[in-house]
Amino acid sequence: MSDISAIFKAYDIRGLVPEELDVRKARAIGWAFARLCMLEAPSRSGDSIVVCRDMRESGRELSKQFAEGAMAAGMSIRDAGMTSTDMAYFISGYLDLPAAMFTASHNPAAYNGIKLCYNGARPVGQDTGLLQLKEMAVHVMETGDDLAGPTGGTTRDSIDMLDSYADHILSFVDINVLRSMVVVADTANGMGGLVAPEVFSRLPFEYHILYPELDGSFPNHPADPIQEKNLSDLKRAVLDRGADIGLAFDGDADRVFLVDEKAQSISGSLTTALVAKSMLTKFPGATILYNIICSKVVPETISLMGGKPVRTRVGHSFIKKIMADTGAVFGGEHSGHYYFRDNYRADSGLIAALIVLELMSVSGQPLSELVKPLQRYNASGEINTVVDNPAQVVTEVANLLVGKGMDCDMTDGLTVDYATWWFNLRPSNTEPLLRLNVEASPEIDLEACIHEVKDLIEEVNYA
């Protein structure tokens, strides 16, 4: 039996199937999550948990065993079948029930995982119960206790929430102002193939879906749109069809990346700035969140629009908590996650995409013109490096720079600002990688900045 604790990450559960995540662990986690929900809200003891999954074949049996474990602990199950992750959060918020979404997001087909939330789509992360859940699951795996068959009184039924979900997504824009446009969406055989047509079929768009078939083996290309190479088919389709916009969704369809009418990629930071402008038009003076690796253009745009920018750590559980604490109406991440207060503080790529389409409709401008004023810096994009101990490398680079008299911000990994350029170096929360993001003013040689940081990494990694 491999160590179950290894699949618990900072804000979800994820691992290779069945080497790291198997049906017995799924059952133990189901039991532990049910108990955690009862402890978190005793008055709801014996209530239901919503169980959802993406199109990965392993999700069928894993989610079934999770449900059996939860029922053994005394909770009933509402099985929503295949959904996107943002749809799972919607169901949790709409029905006011805890939920489990079986997905490994953008990871390859051999992986699966679980994203969890309490009732009302409240996050379960490191600081909000995930560590306690791990301890309970480890205990159950070691002792075998409490994993007998379902207890009396528990039930399991199926629910279909797709229509209600689409209504909710559409409520974020004024459909009457949307003009006719050509939209291409690459859903990469992921869950966008289920939810995107349901939404776009109700709008005045000519829309085309690439790879809509739900296939967890990802036969066409990886469902990881932050990697530029995975956007090539979308860019070609945008040009071939004369489209106004291209949308690239990840495997569980909670993230989206944009491509303009010239087939140019729009970063998650620039999309965050665009959506922030729209939200501040609707909610003047509101608080907007952005994570630590977003471009400087994001807080600059929020301030210029009269909003209050608040910087956060990377990761949905951290951001959702700060949204609740500050009352922020919107939050964005460079990685393509966009959070909305009125979406139960959960993220939705579809909502963000519709808001950008609304901006394009109202302004009458193509996407390339809308983002042009925001393109004030040069960015590296995310550079991933495999090292033996990512966290230790970050600490040693920080110590090296402190020794040179540099100010080091350790809010999330290491951030160092040289005024004309800055970088963030952090361990991945979901993969064994070191992540580097660098941004520089136009007069600065970005490549030289990247090499400077890489030299630091090599210096400490091979010392």
C-alpha positions as CSV (number, residue, x, y, z in Angstrom):
1,M,0.0,0.0,0.0
2,S,1.5,3.3,-1.1
3,D,1.3,6.2,1.3
4,I,-2.1,7.9,1.0
5,S,-0.8,11.1,2.5
6,A,1.4,11.7,-0.6
7,I,-1.7,12.4,-2.8
8,F,-2.9,15.2,-0.6
9,K,-1.7,18.5,-2.1
10,A,-2.1,22.1,-0.9
11,Y,-5.8,22.4,-2.0
12,D,-6.8,19.1,-3.6
13,I,-6.0,15.4,-3.9
14,R,-4.2,14.1,-7.0
15,G,-2.2,11.1,-8.1
16,L,-1.5,8.4,-10.6
17,V,-4.2,5.7,-10.9
18,P,-4.0,3.1,-9.5
19,E,-0.4,3.4,-8.3
20,E,-1.1,6.4,-6.0
21,L,-4.9,6.7,-6.0
22,D,-7.0,3.6,-6.1
23,V,-10.5,2.5,-5.2
24,R,-9.7,1.6,-1.6
25,K,-8.2,5.0,-1.0
26,A,-11.1,6.7,-2.7
27,R,-13.5,4.8,-0.3
28,A,-11.4,5.8,2.7
29,I,-11.4,9.5,1.6
30,G,-15.2,9.3,1.0
31,W,-15.7,8.1,4.6
32,A,-13.3,10.8,5.9
33,F,-14.9,13.6,4.0
34,A,-18.4,12.6,5.2
35,R,-17.1,12.7,8.8
36,L,-15.3,16.0,8.2
37,C,-18.5,17.6,6.9
38,M,-20.4,16.4,10.0
39,L,-17.7,17.8,12.3
40,E,-17.7,21.1,10.3
41,A,-21.5,21.5,10.4
42,P,-22.9,19.2,13.1
43,S,-26.5,20.3,12.4
44,R,-26.2,18.9,8.9
45,S,-25.1,15.4,10.1
46,G,-26.6,12.8,7.9
47,D,-27.2,15.2,5.0
48,S,-26.1,14.6,1.4
49,I,-22.8,15.0,-0.5
50,V,-22.9,15.8,-4.2
51,V,-20.5,13.6,-6.2
52,C,-19.3,14.7,-9.7
53,R,-16.6,13.5,-12.1
54,D,-15.0,14.5,-15.3
55,M,-14.6,12.3,-18.4
56,R,-11.6,10.2,-17.2
57,E,-12.5,6.5,-17.3
58,S,-11.0,5.9,-13.8
59,G,-13.4,8.5,-12.4
60,R,-16.4,6.1,-12.7
61,E,-15.2,3.5,-10.2
62,L,-13.3,6.0,-8.0
63,S,-16.3,8.2,-7.5
64,K,-18.5,5.1,-6.9
65,Q,-16.2,3.9,-4.1
66,F,-15.9,7.4,-2.6
67,A,-19.8,7.5,-2.5
68,E,-19.8,4.0,-0.8
69,G,-17.4,5.3,1.8
70,A,-19.4,8.4,2.5
71,M,-22.6,6.4,2.8
72,A,-20.8,4.0,5.3
73,A,-20.2,7.1,7.4
74,G,-23.8,8.1,7.3
75,M,-24.2,10.6,4.5
76,S,-26.5,10.2,1.5
77,I,-25.2,10.8,-2.1
78,R,-26.6,13.0,-4.9
79,D,-24.8,11.8,-8.0
80,A,-24.5,14.5,-10.7
81,G,-22.6,12.3,-13.1
82,M,-20.2,14.1,-15.5
83,T,-19.8,17.8,-14.9
84,S,-17.2,20.5,-15.2
85,T,-15.5,21.6,-12.0
86,D,-17.2,25.0,-12.1
87,M,-20.5,23.2,-12.5
88,A,-19.7,21.1,-9.4
89,Y,-19.1,24.3,-7.4
90,F,-22.4,25.7,-8.8
91,I,-24.3,22.6,-7.7
92,S,-22.7,22.8,-4.2
93,G,-23.7,26.5,-3.9
94,Y,-27.2,26.1,-5.5
95,L,-28.2,23.1,-3.4
96,D,-26.1,24.2,-0.3
97,L,-24.5,20.8,-0.1
98,P,-20.8,19.7,0.2
99,A,-19.4,18.3,-3.1
100,A,-16.6,16.1,-4.4
101,M,-15.4,16.6,-8.0
102,F,-13.3,13.7,-9.4
103,T,-10.8,15.3,-11.8
104,A,-7.1,15.8,-12.3
105,S,-7.7,19.0,-14.3
106,H,-5.0,19.5,-16.9
107,N,-2.9,16.5,-15.8
108,P,-2.3,13.6,-18.3
109,A,-4.8,10.7,-18.6
110,A,-3.0,8.5,-16.1
111,Y,-3.9,10.8,-13.3
112,N,-7.1,11.5,-11.3
113,G,-7.9,13.4,-8.2
114,I,-10.6,15.0,-6.0
115,K,-11.5,18.7,-5.5
116,L,-13.7,19.1,-2.4
117,C,-15.9,21.8,-1.0
118,Y,-18.2,22.2,1.9
119,N,-21.8,23.3,1.5
120,G,-22.2,26.6,-0.3
121,A,-19.0,25.8,-2.4
122,R,-16.8,26.8,0.5
123,P,-13.3,25.5,-0.1
124,V,-11.5,22.6,1.5
125,G,-7.8,23.3,1.5
126,Q,-4.7,23.0,3.7
127,D,-6.1,25.6,6.2
128,T,-9.7,24.6,6.0
129,G,-9.9,20.9,6.7
130,L,-7.7,19.1,4.1
131,L,-5.0,18.2,6.7
132,Q,-7.7,16.9,9.1
133,L,-9.2,14.9,6.3
134,K,-5.8,13.4,5.5
135,E,-5.3,12.3,9.1
136,M,-8.8,10.6,9.2
137,A,-8.2,8.9,5.8
138,V,-4.8,7.6,6.9
139,H,-6.4,6.2,10.1
140,V,-9.1,4.4,8.1
141,M,-6.5,3.0,5.7
142,E,-4.3,1.7,8.5
143,T,-7.1,0.2,10.6
144,G,-9.7,-0.7,8.1
145,D,-12.3,0.6,10.6
146,D,-15.7,2.0,9.5
147,L,-15.5,0.8,5.9
148,A,-18.2,-1.8,6.1
149,G,-21.3,-1.4,3.9
150,P,-23.7,1.5,3.8
151,T,-25.5,2.2,7.0
152,G,-29.2,2.3,7.3
153,G,-31.0,5.5,6.2
154,T,-28.5,6.6,3.6
155,T,-29.7,7.0,0.0
156,R,-28.2,7.6,-3.4
157,D,-30.0,9.4,-6.3
158,S,-29.0,11.0,-9.6
159,I,-29.5,14.7,-10.4
160,D,-29.2,16.7,-13.7
161,M,-28.3,20.3,-13.1
162,L,-26.9,21.3,-16.6
163,D,-29.9,23.5,-17.5
164,S,-29.8,25.4,-14.2
165,Y,-26.1,25.8,-14.5
166,A,-26.3,27.3,-17.9
167,D,-29.0,29.8,-16.7
168,H,-26.7,30.8,-13.8
169,I,-23.7,31.3,-16.2
170,L,-25.7,33.5,-18.5
171,S,-26.9,35.7,-15.6
172,F,-23.5,37.4,-15.4
173,V,-24.0,39.2,-18.7
174,D,-26.7,41.3,-20.4
175,I,-27.6,39.0,-23.3
176,N,-29.4,41.8,-25.0
177,V,-26.2,43.7,-25.7
178,L,-24.3,40.8,-27.2
179,R,-23.6,41.2,-30.9
180,S,-23.2,38.5,-33.5
181,M,-19.7,37.1,-33.4
182,V,-17.8,34.0,-34.4
183,V,-16.5,32.0,-31.4
184,V,-14.2,29.0,-31.6
185,A,-13.7,26.9,-28.4
186,D,-11.1,24.1,-28.1
187,T,-12.4,21.9,-25.3
188,A,-9.6,19.3,-25.8
189,N,-11.9,16.3,-25.3
190,G,-12.6,17.7,-21.8
191,M,-15.7,18.7,-19.9
192,G,-16.0,21.9,-21.9
193,G,-17.5,19.7,-24.6
194,L,-20.5,19.2,-22.3
195,V,-21.0,22.7,-20.9
196,A,-19.8,25.1,-23.6
197,P,-22.4,24.1,-26.2
198,E,-25.2,24.3,-23.6
199,V,-24.3,28.0,-22.9
200,F,-23.3,29.2,-26.4
201,S,-26.4,27.6,-28.1
202,R,-28.5,30.2,-26.2
203,L,-26.4,33.2,-27.5
204,P,-26.3,35.2,-30.8
205,F,-23.0,33.6,-31.8
206,E,-21.8,31.4,-34.6
207,Y,-19.8,28.9,-32.5
208,H,-17.5,26.0,-33.3
209,I,-16.3,23.4,-30.8
210,L,-12.9,21.7,-31.4
211,Y,-12.7,18.2,-30.0
212,P,-16.0,18.1,-28.2
213,E,-16.0,14.4,-27.6
214,L,-15.6,13.6,-24.0
215,D,-12.5,11.4,-23.9
216,G,-10.2,11.2,-20.9
217,S,-7.4,9.7,-23.0
218,F,-7.0,13.2,-24.6
219,P,-6.4,11.8,-28.2
220,N,-5.8,15.1,-29.9
221,H,-3.6,17.1,-27.5
222,P,-3.2,17.6,-23.7
223,A,-5.9,19.6,-22.0
224,D,-3.4,22.1,-20.6
225,P,-4.0,25.5,-22.3
226,I,-1.3,27.4,-20.3
227,Q,1.2,25.6,-22.6
228,E,1.5,27.5,-25.8
229,K,2.0,24.4,-27.9
230,N,-1.5,23.2,-27.0
231,L,-3.1,26.3,-28.6
232,S,-1.9,25.7,-32.1
233,D,-5.1,24.0,-33.3
234,L,-7.3,26.7,-31.8
235,K,-5.2,29.5,-33.4
236,R,-5.4,27.8,-36.8
237,A,-9.2,27.5,-36.5
238,V,-9.6,31.1,-35.4
239,L,-7.8,32.2,-38.6
240,D,-9.5,29.7,-40.9
241,R,-13.0,30.7,-39.7
242,G,-12.4,34.4,-39.3
243,A,-13.4,34.1,-35.7
244,D,-13.6,37.0,-33.3
245,I,-12.2,35.0,-30.4
246,G,-10.8,31.6,-29.5
247,L,-11.4,30.0,-26.1
248,A,-9.1,27.2,-24.8
249,F,-10.5,25.2,-21.8
250,D,-8.6,22.8,-19.6
251,G,-9.7,19.2,-18.9
252,D,-12.3,20.0,-16.2
253,A,-13.2,23.3,-17.9
254,D,-12.9,25.6,-14.9
255,R,-10.0,27.5,-16.6
256,V,-10.0,29.4,-19.9
257,F,-7.3,31.1,-22.0
258,L,-8.1,33.5,-24.8
259,V,-6.9,33.9,-28.3
260,D,-7.7,37.1,-30.2
261,E,-8.9,37.5,-33.8
262,K,-5.2,37.6,-35.0
263,A,-4.5,34.2,-33.3
264,Q,-2.4,35.9,-30.6
265,S,-2.5,34.5,-27.1
266,I,-3.9,36.6,-24.3
267,S,-2.4,35.8,-20.9
268,G,-4.4,35.0,-17.8
269,S,-3.1,38.3,-16.3
270,L,-4.5,40.4,-19.2
271,T,-7.8,38.5,-19.1
272,T,-7.9,39.2,-15.3
273,A,-7.4,42.9,-16.1
274,L,-10.1,42.9,-18.7
275,V,-12.6,41.2,-16.5
276,A,-11.7,43.5,-13.6
277,K,-12.5,46.6,-15.8
278,S,-15.9,45.2,-16.5
279,M,-16.6,44.2,-12.9
280,L,-15.6,47.7,-11.7
281,T,-17.9,49.3,-14.2
282,K,-20.8,47.2,-12.6
283,F,-19.5,47.5,-9.0
284,P,-17.6,50.8,-8.7
285,G,-15.0,50.9,-6.0
286,A,-15.1,47.2,-5.4
287,T,-12.3,45.0,-4.1
288,I,-10.6,42.9,-6.7
289,L,-8.1,40.1,-6.0
290,Y,-5.1,39.0,-8.0
291,N,-2.5,36.4,-7.2
292,I,1.2,37.0,-6.7
293,I,2.3,35.9,-10.2
294,C,-0.1,38.2,-12.0
295,S,1.3,41.0,-14.1
296,K,1.8,44.4,-12.6
297,V,-0.8,45.7,-15.1
298,V,-3.5,44.0,-13.0
299,P,-3.2,46.1,-9.8
300,E,-2.5,49.1,-12.0
301,T,-5.7,48.7,-13.9
302,I,-7.8,48.0,-10.8
303,S,-6.4,51.2,-9.1
304,L,-6.9,53.3,-12.3
305,M,-10.6,52.1,-12.4
306,G,-11.1,53.2,-8.8
307,G,-11.1,49.7,-7.3
308,K,-9.1,48.3,-4.4
309,P,-6.5,45.7,-5.5
310,V,-5.6,43.0,-3.0
311,R,-2.8,40.5,-3.7
312,T,-3.2,36.8,-2.7
313,R,-1.3,33.5,-2.7
314,V,-1.8,31.2,-5.6
315,G,-4.6,28.6,-5.3
316,H,-8.4,28.5,-5.1
317,S,-8.8,27.7,-1.4
318,F,-6.7,30.7,-0.4
319,I,-8.4,33.1,-2.8
320,K,-11.9,32.0,-1.9
321,K,-11.2,32.6,1.8
322,I,-9.9,36.1,1.1
323,M,-12.9,36.8,-1.1
324,A,-15.1,35.9,1.9
325,D,-13.1,38.0,4.3
326,T,-12.9,41.1,2.0
327,G,-16.2,40.9,0.1
328,A,-14.3,41.1,-3.2
329,V,-16.5,40.8,-6.3
330,F,-13.8,39.2,-8.5
331,G,-10.4,37.6,-8.4
332,G,-8.1,36.4,-11.1
333,E,-5.1,34.2,-11.4
334,H,-2.4,34.2,-14.1
335,S,-3.1,30.5,-14.5
336,G,-6.6,31.2,-16.0
337,H,-8.8,30.8,-12.9
338,Y,-11.3,33.6,-12.5
339,Y,-13.4,33.8,-9.3
340,F,-16.8,35.6,-8.9
341,R,-18.5,36.6,-5.6
342,D,-21.9,35.9,-7.1
343,N,-20.7,32.5,-8.3
344,Y,-20.4,31.3,-4.7
345,R,-16.9,32.8,-4.8
346,A,-15.9,29.9,-7.1
347,D,-14.0,30.1,-10.4
348,S,-15.5,29.7,-13.8
349,G,-13.8,30.1,-17.2
350,L,-17.1,30.3,-19.0
351,I,-18.2,33.3,-16.9
352,A,-15.0,35.1,-17.6
353,A,-15.2,34.3,-21.4
354,L,-18.8,35.7,-21.5
355,I,-17.8,38.9,-19.7
356,V,-15.0,39.5,-22.3
357,L,-17.5,38.9,-25.1
358,E,-19.8,41.4,-23.5
359,L,-16.9,43.9,-23.4
360,M,-16.2,43.3,-27.0
361,S,-19.9,43.8,-27.9
362,V,-20.4,47.0,-25.9
363,S,-17.1,48.6,-27.1
364,G,-17.4,47.4,-30.7
365,Q,-13.6,46.8,-30.6
366,P,-11.9,43.5,-31.5
367,L,-10.1,41.7,-28.7
368,S,-6.7,42.7,-29.9
369,E,-7.6,46.4,-29.5
370,L,-9.1,45.9,-26.1
371,V,-5.9,44.4,-24.7
372,K,-3.5,46.7,-26.5
373,P,-3.4,49.3,-23.7
374,L,-2.7,46.6,-21.2
375,Q,0.3,45.2,-23.0
376,R,2.8,47.3,-21.0
377,Y,5.2,44.6,-19.9
378,N,7.0,41.6,-21.3
379,A,6.5,38.3,-19.5
380,S,8.2,35.0,-19.6
381,G,5.1,32.9,-19.0
382,E,5.5,30.0,-16.6
383,I,8.8,28.2,-16.8
384,N,8.8,24.8,-15.1
385,T,12.0,23.0,-13.9
386,V,12.3,19.6,-12.4
387,V,14.6,19.7,-9.3
388,D,15.1,17.3,-6.4
389,N,13.5,19.5,-3.7
390,P,11.7,22.5,-5.1
391,A,10.9,24.0,-1.7
392,Q,14.5,23.8,-0.6
393,V,15.7,25.4,-3.8
394,V,13.4,28.4,-3.2
395,T,14.6,28.8,0.4
396,E,18.3,28.6,-0.7
397,V,17.8,31.1,-3.5
398,A,16.1,33.5,-1.0
399,N,19.0,33.1,1.5
400,L,21.5,33.8,-1.3
401,L,19.7,37.0,-2.3
402,V,19.2,38.1,1.3
403,G,23.0,37.8,1.7
404,K,23.3,40.2,-1.2
405,G,21.1,42.7,0.5
406,M,17.9,42.0,-1.6
407,D,14.4,42.3,-0.2
408,C,12.7,38.9,-0.5
409,D,8.9,38.6,-0.3
410,M,8.1,35.0,0.9
411,T,4.3,35.4,0.8
412,D,4.1,32.6,-1.8
413,G,7.4,31.1,-2.8
414,L,9.9,33.9,-3.4
415,T,9.2,37.2,-5.1
416,V,11.9,39.7,-5.7
417,D,11.2,43.1,-7.3
418,Y,14.0,45.0,-9.0
419,A,11.7,47.9,-10.0
420,T,12.2,47.5,-13.7
421,W,11.7,43.7,-13.5
422,W,10.6,41.1,-11.0
423,F,10.3,37.4,-10.6
424,N,8.5,34.8,-8.6
425,L,9.9,31.4,-7.9
426,R,7.7,28.8,-6.1
427,P,7.2,25.1,-5.8
428,S,4.1,23.8,-7.6
429,N,1.2,22.9,-5.3
430,T,0.1,20.1,-7.6
431,E,3.3,18.7,-9.3
432,P,6.9,18.0,-8.4
433,L,8.1,21.2,-10.2
434,L,9.8,24.5,-9.6
435,R,7.8,27.3,-11.3
436,L,9.4,30.6,-12.4
437,N,7.6,33.7,-13.7
438,V,9.5,36.8,-14.8
439,E,8.1,40.1,-16.0
440,A,10.1,43.1,-17.2
441,S,9.5,46.6,-18.5
442,P,10.0,47.0,-22.3
443,E,13.4,48.6,-22.1
444,I,14.8,45.6,-20.1
445,D,16.2,42.5,-21.7
446,L,13.7,39.8,-20.5
447,E,15.9,36.9,-21.6
448,A,18.8,38.3,-19.5
449,C,16.5,38.5,-16.5
450,I,15.4,34.9,-17.0
451,H,19.0,33.7,-17.3
452,E,19.9,35.6,-14.1
453,V,17.3,33.7,-12.1
454,K,18.2,30.4,-13.7
455,D,21.8,30.9,-12.8
456,L,20.8,31.4,-9.2
457,I,18.8,28.2,-9.3
458,E,21.7,26.3,-10.7
459,E,24.1,27.8,-8.1
460,V,22.1,26.6,-5.2
461,N,20.8,23.3,-6.7
462,Y,24.3,22.0,-7.5
463,A,26.2,23.6,-4.6
